[in-house]
């Protein structure tokens, strides 16, 4: 005899709880010709077919259920046996990506879509292209455009849409020096190319947090803020007395001039932050 693999059919199980489906399969493996002595030897057999039995691998579908995938496994030597090993695969209704959280290259993206009220003098304003406010446009009367909504120079609260983007990645510790240089350089800059579906200028890099997760790996959490006005701020023109300059529009005193200000004028290439996104 040589290598033998068979599934312990009676160990198959399935469970559904609160919409989460899980399942298990268990296999026995032994080799009379060349005894198996380490778990790594078993791991190298994953995904291979021996006779009529295929040993699964991470990411494989559960037999008879294309919505459940292998997400983990355990390997152990069967006590009081001669080189018999047992592998149990666990399945979940979550498709596994190319990398696991502890592996270099793993990337996870989460987005918080938000809308908040903010004081403004103009609704539906004309945001400068890519959020770039030039010297000429910042001094031009009414460059914010839109519809006057203030009353006597007092702004009105309107809805402003934004989102927070968080990207978590696992990287090799040996690359941290170069990554730190890029992170420090790009903090406070806006995107010079479309990023995560947002146009040029709408995404601001807020920085990152890095922590060691093993001797040779770090986890980096990058934070970005997306804003529909490309982070521009409405600024009403004021007179020598410090009060908002007014004019009467349709019988109501409104701010006469509302300009744009851009607190974050610099751009950066977010692709240089990582090869993983």
Secondary structure, DSSP 8 states (H G I E B T S, - for coil): --EEEEE-GGG-EEEEETTEEEEEEEEEEEESSS---SHHHHHTTTT-EETTEE---TT-EETTEEEEEEEEEEEEE-TTSSS-EEEEEEEESS---SS-TTSTT-EEEEEEEEEEEEEESEES----GGG---HHHHHSTTTT-SEE--BTTB-EEEEEEEEEEEEEEEEEGGGHHHHHHHHHHHTT-EESS-BTTB-TTSEEEEEEEEEEEETTEEEEEEEEEEETTTTEEEEE-B-TTSSB-EEEETTEEEES-EEEEES---EE-GGGG-S--
